[in-house]
Amino acid sequence: MKVYVPGLLTSYTQGVNSIELPAGGSASTLETLLAELDRRYPGIRFRIVDEQDRIRRHIRIFVEARQVHALSVPVPGNGEVMIVGALSGG
C-alpha cells in the first residue's frame, strides 16, 4: 500500500512524502493505517485526527481516489491512500 503525505506533514516523516506499507500488513482500515503511520512516525496521527477521533477539518483523505470521512473505512492492501492538507486563506 502506498500512502502519500502532504508537505505540511513531512516534518514528521523525515521529509518523506510517499510511504510504502506492506500489503497484507496490519492496516485493514484507515484507523489501523494511521496507527501504523504513528508507530513509524510518532505524532503524525494527532496532526490528522482530532481528540474526538475525527479527521481534522483542514485534512482530506482519499482512499483509491475517493474522499473518505470515517476512520472505519477499509483500505485495500495494495491500493493508495492520499492525505491532503486543505488550502485556506484570503
Buried (B, 14 or more C-beta within 10 A) or exposed (E): BEBEBBEEBBEBBEEBEEBEBEEEEEBEBBBBBBBBBBEBBEEBBEBBBEEEEEBBEEBBBBBEEEEBEEBEBBBEEEBBBBBBBEEEEE
